[in-house]
Amino acid sequence: MFHKTRLKLTALYILTTLLISVTFSIGLYSMMVREVTRFDKAQRFRIERQIVGTAPSHPLPETSELIEESKGRIVIFLIIINATVVLLAGGCGYFLAGRSLEPIEEMVREQNRFISDASHELRTPITALKSAFEVYRRSKKKTQKEASAIIDDSLLEVDALQNLTESLLELVQYNKPNKTTQMGRLDLVDIFKDALRRVKPLAQKSQIKIKTDITPVTVQGNGQALKDLVVILLDNAIKYSSQKTTITIHVKKVQNNAVMSISDRGIGMDQNDLPHIFERFYRADTARTKRNTEGYGLGLAIASEIVQTHNGTIQVSSEIKKGTTFTVTIPCIQTTMRKKSNIFS
C-alpha cells in the first residue's frame, strides 16, 4: 500500500515539476526568439550603414535560415534542460515521498500491532470465561459448590478484563494528540507519600521493605499523573522482587532537574530486553517465566508517556538475579531546604 502511494506521490511531484518547467521553458523560448530576431535586425542595420554610410536603400537578404537554426538549437537546449529537471524531480520526489510517508507508515504499523496485541490479551480472559461456562453447562451433575467456584474464577477474569481496559484507556488518554495537561507546583515528598500509601498493602503482603532517601524538590507537573508514575514503578519493583527484600527510593535535585530512582533486588532483566520494555504489551522473558505475576505489559508504556508529558526522561539499568533500577529525570522549580524525608520503611 505505501509503496504504491509513494509511486503516486513521486508521479505527482514529477507532473507538477514538469508543468512548471514546461511553462517556464515556453516563456524562455519566446523571449530568446525575440532577442535573436532583434539582434539579427540590429546587426543587419549596422552592416548596411557601414557599407552605404547612410541608411540603406537596398536591405541585405534575410537571414531566416540562421534564425531557424538558432530556434532549433534553443528548442534542443530547453528539451535537455527539461529532461534533466524531470530526472532530478523523479529522484528527489521518490526520496521525499518516502521520508514523508515514514511517520505515517510507522503509525499504521504501531496501530496494527496495538490492535493485534490488545485483541490477543482480551481473548485470553474471554476464552477462559467461555470455557468455564461451557464446561459447567455440559455437566450433568451441577452442584452449588461448582457454581460458586466458577463464579469466583469468572470474577477474577472480569477483574483482569477491567484492569486491562482501564490501562488501555489510560494509555490512550496520554497518547492523545495536542493533549493539554493541567500543571501545577508540586512537592515530590507529597507525591511519594500518596504513592507509597497505595502500594503499602502489596509490599506488606510480600514482606518487602521500602527505604526512602527523599530530598524535597518542587516540580511543575500534574499531581495525578506523577502519582501514577511512581505507583507503576513501585508496583513493578514489588512484583519482580523476592520476598523479604528491600526496595530503595532516592530523590534529589541535580542542577535544574529532579532525579528519582527506584531500585529493587529482584529477578532483573536481560540486556536484550531493556530497549523494548517501554513498548506496549512487551514483557521481558524473566517476567513471563515468573509465576503469579499479573499485568499486561502496559504499565511501563504508560510511565514513559507520563514522563514525556513532563518533558523528562526515563532510563533503566538491570542485571539478571541482581535487580533493576529505574531513573526518572524531570525539570524542577526549586528545592525547599528541609531535611531528607524517610516517609516509609
C-alpha positions in Angstrom: 0.0 0.0 0.0 2.7 2.5 1.0 4.9 1.6 -2.0 2.0 2.4 -4.4 1.3 5.6 -2.5 5.0 6.5 -2.7 5.0 6.0 -6.5 1.8 8.0 -6.9 3.4 10.9 -4.9 6.5 10.7 -6.9 4.5 10.9 -10.2 2.6 13.9 -8.7 5.9 15.6 -7.9 7.2 14.9 -11.4 4.0 16.1 -13.1 4.0 19.3 -11.0 7.7 20.0 -11.7 7.2 19.2 -15.4 4.2 21.6 -15.7 6.2 24.4 -14.1 9.3 23.6 -16.1 7.5 23.5 -19.5 5.6 26.7 -18.7 8.9 28.4 -17.8 10.5 27.0 -21.0 7.8 28.3 -23.2 8.2 31.8 -21.8 12.0 31.5 -22.1 11.8 30.3 -25.7 9.6 33.2 -26.7 11.9 35.7 -25.0 15.0 34.2 -26.6 13.5 34.1 -30.1 12.5 37.7 -29.8 16.1 38.6 -28.7 17.6 36.6 -31.6 15.3 38.3 -34.1 16.0 41.7 -32.6 19.8 41.1 -32.6 19.7 39.9 -36.3 17.8 43.0 -37.4 20.2 45.3 -35.4 23.3 43.6 -36.9 22.0 43.8 -40.5 21.2 47.5 -40.0 24.7 48.3 -38.7 26.3 46.4 -41.6 24.2 48.3 -44.1 25.1 51.6 -42.5 28.8 50.7 -42.7 28.6 49.7 -46.3 26.5 52.6 -47.6 27.4 55.2 -44.9 23.8 56.1 -44.7 20.5 54.4 -44.2 20.4 51.5 -46.8 18.1 51.8 -49.8 18.5 48.1 -50.6 18.3 45.9 -47.4 20.5 42.9 -47.1 19.0 39.4 -47.8 17.0 37.9 -44.9 18.9 35.5 -42.7 15.9 33.3 -42.0 17.9 30.1 -42.2 20.3 31.3 -39.4 17.3 32.3 -37.3 15.6 29.0 -37.8 18.7 27.1 -36.9 19.0 29.2 -33.7 15.4 28.4 -32.8 16.2 24.7 -33.3 19.2 24.9 -31.0 17.1 26.7 -28.4 14.5 24.0 -28.5 17.0 21.2 -28.2 18.7 23.1 -25.3 15.4 23.5 -23.5 14.4 19.8 -24.1 17.7 18.7 -22.5 17.1 21.0 -19.5 13.5 19.8 -19.0 14.6 16.1 -19.3 17.3 16.8 -16.6 14.8 18.6 -14.4 12.3 15.6 -14.7 15.0 13.1 -13.8 16.1 15.1 -10.8 12.5 15.7 -9.8 11.8 12.0 -10.0 14.8 11.0 -7.8 14.1 13.8 -5.3 10.4 13.2 -5.4 10.8 9.5 -4.7 13.1 10.2 -1.8 10.9 13.0 -0.3 7.8 10.8 -0.7 9.5 8.1 1.2 10.5 10.4 4.0 7.0 12.0 4.2 5.3 8.6 4.4 7.7 7.1 7.1 5.9 8.6 10.1 2.5 7.6 8.7 3.7 4.1 7.9 5.2 3.7 11.4 2.0 5.0 13.0 -0.1 2.5 11.0 2.3 -0.4 11.9 2.1 0.6 15.6 -1.7 0.9 15.4 -2.0 -2.6 13.8 0.5 -4.0 16.4 -1.5 -2.4 19.2 -4.8 -3.8 17.9 -3.3 -7.2 17.5 -1.8 -7.3 20.9 -4.9 -5.9 22.6 -7.0 -8.4 20.8 -4.7 -11.2 22.0 -4.8 -10.0 25.6 -8.5 -9.6 25.6 -9.0 -13.0 24.0 -7.3 -14.9 26.9 -9.7 -14.0 29.7 -12.8 -14.1 27.4 -11.8 -17.6 26.3 -11.3 -18.7 29.9 -14.8 -17.4 30.8 -16.4 -19.1 27.9 -14.7 -22.4 28.5 -15.7 -22.4 32.2 -19.4 -21.7 31.4 -19.4 -24.3 28.6 -17.9 -27.0 30.9 -20.4 -26.2 33.6 -23.4 -26.2 31.2 -22.4 -29.6 29.8 -22.0 -31.1 33.3 -24.9 -33.5 34.1 -24.4 -33.2 37.9 -24.3 -29.5 38.7 -23.6 -28.5 42.3 -23.7 -25.3 44.3 -20.0 -25.7 45.1 -19.1 -25.9 41.4 -21.3 -22.9 40.6 -19.6 -20.9 43.3 -16.1 -21.9 42.1 -17.0 -20.9 38.5 -18.4 -17.5 39.7 -15.2 -16.9 41.7 -13.0 -17.7 38.8 -15.1 -15.6 36.5 -14.9 -12.7 38.8 -11.1 -12.9 38.6 -11.2 -12.9 34.8 -13.6 -10.0 34.8 -11.2 -8.1 37.1 -8.4 -8.9 34.7 -10.5 -7.5 31.8 -11.4 -4.4 33.8 -7.7 -3.8 34.7 -6.8 -4.2 31.0 -9.4 -1.9 29.7 -8.6 0.7 32.3 -4.9 0.5 31.4 -5.8 0.8 27.7 -7.9 3.9 28.4 -5.2 5.5 30.5 -2.6 4.8 27.8 -4.9 6.3 25.1 -5.5 9.3 27.3 -1.8 10.1 27.5 -1.4 9.4 23.7 -4.0 11.9 22.6 -2.5 14.4 20.1 -2.4 18.1 21.3 -3.4 16.9 24.8 -3.3 19.7 27.4 -2.4 18.5 30.9 -3.1 20.7 33.9 0.2 21.5 35.6 0.9 23.0 39.0 3.7 23.3 41.6 4.1 20.0 43.4 6.4 18.8 46.1 7.7 15.3 45.3 7.5 14.4 49.0 3.7 14.6 48.8 3.7 12.6 45.6 5.7 9.8 47.1 3.7 9.8 50.3 0.4 9.2 48.4 2.0 6.6 46.1 3.6 4.7 48.9 0.3 4.6 50.7 -1.3 2.9 47.7 1.4 0.2 47.3 1.9 -0.4 51.0 -0.5 -3.4 51.2 1.2 -5.1 48.3 4.6 -4.6 49.8 3.5 -5.9 53.2 2.0 -9.0 51.6 5.4 -9.9 50.1 7.2 -8.8 53.3 9.1 -6.2 51.2 10.7 -3.2 52.9 10.8 0.1 51.2 13.6 2.6 52.2 13.4 6.2 51.2 16.0 8.9 50.8 14.0 11.9 49.5 15.1 15.5 49.3 12.2 17.8 49.0 12.1 19.1 45.4 9.4 21.2 43.7 8.4 20.5 40.2 5.9 21.7 37.6 3.6 18.8 36.9 0.3 17.0 37.1 -0.2 15.5 40.5 -2.3 12.5 39.5 0.0 11.6 36.6 3.1 11.7 38.7 1.4 9.6 41.4 0.5 7.1 38.7 4.1 7.1 37.5 5.5 6.4 41.0 2.9 3.7 41.7 3.7 2.0 38.4 7.4 1.9 39.1 6.9 0.7 42.7 4.3 -1.9 41.7 6.7 -3.2 39.1 9.5 -3.3 41.6 7.4 -5.2 44.1 6.1 -7.7 41.6 9.5 -8.8 40.5 11.2 -8.7 43.9 11.7 -11.7 46.0 10.1 -11.8 49.5 11.8 -10.1 52.4 14.0 -8.0 50.1 14.3 -4.2 50.1 13.3 -1.5 47.6 15.2 1.7 47.7 13.9 5.2 46.6 16.2 8.2 46.1 15.0 11.6 45.2 17.4 14.6 44.8 18.0 17.7 42.8 20.7 17.6 40.2 21.3 21.1 38.7 17.8 22.1 37.4 16.3 18.6 37.4 14.6 16.4 39.9 16.1 12.9 39.7 14.1 10.0 41.1 15.4 6.4 41.2 13.7 3.3 42.4 15.9 0.2 42.9 14.9 -3.4 43.7 16.8 -6.6 44.3 14.5 -8.7 42.2 14.9 -11.1 39.2 16.3 -8.4 36.9 16.1 -8.3 33.1 18.3 -9.4 30.3 20.2 -6.6 28.4 18.4 -7.6 25.2 15.0 -6.8 26.8 15.9 -3.3 28.0 15.4 -1.4 24.7 11.9 -2.8 24.5 10.4 -2.6 28.0 8.6 0.7 27.3 6.8 -0.8 24.3 3.1 -1.6 24.8 2.4 -5.2 25.8 6.1 -6.1 25.9 7.1 -8.3 28.8 10.6 -9.5 29.4 11.4 -13.2 29.3 12.1 -13.1 33.1 8.7 -11.5 33.6 6.9 -14.2 31.5 8.5 -17.0 33.4 7.8 -15.6 36.9 4.7 -17.2 38.3 1.7 -15.4 39.7 2.7 -12.1 38.1 -0.3 -10.1 37.0 -0.1 -7.4 34.3 -0.2 -7.0 30.5 2.9 -5.1 29.8 1.2 -1.7 29.7 2.5 -0.1 32.9 5.9 1.0 31.7 4.4 2.2 28.4 2.1 4.5 30.5 5.1 5.5 32.7 7.0 6.5 29.6 4.1 8.6 28.3 3.8 10.4 31.6 7.5 11.2 31.7 7.3 12.6 28.2 4.3 14.7 29.1 6.6 16.3 31.8 9.5 16.9 29.4 11.6 14.4 31.2 13.5 11.2 30.6 13.3 7.6 32.0 16.1 5.2 32.0 16.6 1.6 33.2 19.6 -0.5 34.3 19.2 -4.1 35.2 21.1 -7.3 35.8 19.7 -10.8 36.0 19.2 -12.0 39.6 20.6 -8.8 41.0 17.8 -6.3 40.4 16.6 -3.3 38.4 16.8 0.5 38.8 14.5 3.0 37.1 15.7 6.6 37.0 13.4 9.4 36.1 14.6 12.9 35.4 12.2 15.9 35.1 12.7 19.7 35.3 12.3 21.2 38.7 11.4 24.6 40.0 13.2 24.8 43.3 14.2 22.7 46.3 12.9 23.5 49.7 15.8 23.3 52.1 14.5 20.8 54.6 15.8 17.6 56.0 15.5 14.5 53.9 12.4 12.5 54.4 12.2 8.9 55.5 8.4 8.6 54.9 8.0 4.8 54.6 10.1 1.9 55.9 
